[in-house]
Amino acid sequence: MTRLTRRRVLQTIAALAATTAASTALANPGKGSERGNGRSVGRVYANDVLYRTNVVKVLDSEPSPSDAIYFLHDGEQPTVENMDADDAQLSPFVSESAPGDRDWNGGQWVHYSAEVTDVDAFNADAPLTRESDVLDADYVDVTKGRPNFGPPNFFICPLNGRA
């Protein structure tokens, strides 16, 4: 049995972020300073806008204040990696708020698992770009915490501008 250490969690996050960044970068390479700087850049939807981001710190406990982030997956992998999922979904992450919102707390995230139980229904609605899209979908089961392959439960990940 492999012991779960902070280092292993960070390595898993880095691998997941690199996979997500690579798949989204092909569809949307971005503009400006993120190009060619060697930094792994991910994507998060918030209020119908796709933002650039990167994990800067994993936290041991729930931050206060915090922001909710929903990780869309099919029970085994992020939705963007599911061969049956619509290519229009450029990111498996959806935030409850964004910079400029009254309730934005700077990307101090509490992670919520958002399991897609019907990929066809998901494809009909893709992309999910708002918290209400995730919470109102009959085919998405939301629970606090991460699936065993997702990002950590608590982390800091600022939104660095539009993708």
C-alpha positions in Angstrom: 0.0 0.0 0.0 1.4 3.4 -1.0 1.5 5.9 1.8 -0.2 9.2 0.9 2.3 12.0 1.6 2.2 15.7 0.9 4.9 15.1 -1.8 2.8 12.4 -3.5 -0.3 14.6 -3.5 1.7 17.5 -5.0 3.1 15.1 -7.7 -0.4 13.9 -8.5 -1.6 17.5 -8.7 1.3 18.4 -11.0 0.6 15.4 -13.3 -3.2 16.2 -13.4 -2.5 19.9 -14.0 -0.1 19.1 -16.8 -2.6 16.7 -18.5 -5.4 19.2 -18.2 -3.2 22.1 -19.4 -1.9 20.1 -22.3 -5.4 19.0 -23.5 -6.8 22.5 -23.1 -3.8 24.3 -24.6 -4.3 22.4 -27.8 -7.9 23.6 -28.0 -7.1 27.1 -26.7 -3.4 28.0 -26.6 -4.0 31.4 -24.9 -2.3 34.7 -25.5 0.3 36.8 -24.0 2.8 35.9 -21.3 1.6 32.3 -20.6 2.9 31.2 -24.0 6.3 29.6 -24.0 7.2 30.5 -20.4 7.4 26.8 -19.3 4.7 27.2 -16.7 1.9 24.7 -16.5 -1.3 26.6 -17.0 -4.8 25.2 -16.3 -8.3 26.6 -17.1 -11.3 27.3 -14.9 -14.8 28.5 -16.0 -16.4 31.2 -13.9 -19.5 33.2 -14.8 -19.3 32.1 -18.5 -15.7 33.1 -18.8 -12.7 30.7 -19.2 -9.8 31.9 -17.0 -6.1 30.8 -16.8 -4.9 29.5 -13.5 -2.2 27.5 -11.8 -2.0 25.9 -8.3 0.4 27.8 -6.1 -0.2 26.1 -2.8 -1.9 23.0 -1.3 -3.5 23.7 2.1 -3.9 21.3 5.0 -7.2 22.7 6.1 -10.2 24.6 4.8 -9.4 28.2 4.1 -11.6 31.0 5.5 -12.9 32.8 3.5 -13.1 30.3 0.6 -14.4 29.8 -2.9 -16.1 26.6 -4.2 -14.6 24.9 -7.2 -16.4 22.0 -8.9 -14.3 19.3 -10.6 -16.4 17.7 -13.4 -15.4 14.0 -13.9 -17.0 10.7 -15.0 -15.9 8.7 -11.9 -12.5 7.8 -13.4 -11.1 10.9 -15.1 -11.8 14.6 -15.8 -14.6 15.1 -18.3 -12.1 16.7 -20.8 -10.4 13.3 -21.0 -13.5 11.2 -21.5 -13.6 10.1 -25.1 -17.4 10.4 -25.1 -17.4 14.0 -23.8 -18.0 17.0 -26.0 -14.8 18.8 -27.1 -16.6 22.1 -26.3 -15.9 21.5 -22.6 -12.4 23.1 -22.4 -12.1 22.7 -18.6 -13.3 20.2 -16.0 -13.3 23.0 -13.4 -16.1 25.5 -12.7 -15.9 28.2 -10.0 -18.7 29.7 -8.0 -17.3 33.2 -8.5 -14.6 35.2 -10.3 -12.4 38.2 -9.8 -14.6 41.3 -9.5 -17.5 39.5 -7.8 -18.4 40.5 -4.3 -18.0 36.9 -3.0 -14.6 36.3 -4.7 -12.0 35.3 -2.2 -8.9 35.2 -4.4 -9.0 31.5 -5.3 -8.8 30.0 -1.9 -10.5 26.8 -3.0 -12.7 24.2 -1.3 -13.0 21.4 -3.8 -16.3 19.7 -4.7 -16.6 16.5 -6.7 -19.1 16.9 -9.6 -19.6 13.5 -11.1 -21.2 13.4 -14.5 -23.6 10.4 -14.6 -25.0 10.9 -18.1 -22.4 11.9 -20.7 -25.0 12.4 -23.4 -26.9 14.9 -21.3 -23.7 16.6 -20.4 -22.8 16.9 -24.1 -26.1 18.5 -24.9 -25.4 21.2 -22.3 -21.6 21.6 -22.7 -19.8 23.6 -21.8 -20.8 24.0 -18.2 -19.5 27.5 -17.4 -21.4 28.6 -14.3 -22.0 27.2 -10.8 -25.7 27.1 -11.5 -25.0 24.9 -14.6 -23.3 22.3 -12.4 -25.8 22.5 -9.5 -28.9 22.5 -11.6 -27.9 19.6 -13.9 -29.8 16.3 -13.1 -26.9 14.3 -14.4 -24.2 15.8 -12.1 -23.8 14.5 -8.5 -22.1 17.1 -6.3 -20.4 16.2 -3.0 -17.9 18.1 -0.9 -14.3 16.8 -1.3 -12.4 15.3 -4.2 -12.6 11.9 -5.9 -9.6 9.8 -5.3 -7.9 11.0 -8.5 -8.7 14.7 -8.4 -7.0 17.8 -7.0 -6.6 18.2 -3.3 -9.5 19.2 -1.0 -8.1 22.7 -0.3 -5.7 24.8 -2.3 -4.8 28.3 -3.5 -5.1 28.8 -7.3 -5.7 32.4 -8.5 -7.5 33.2 -11.7 -4.9 34.9 -13.8 -7.0 36.5 -16.5 -9.1 35.3 -19.3 -7.8 32.3 -21.3 
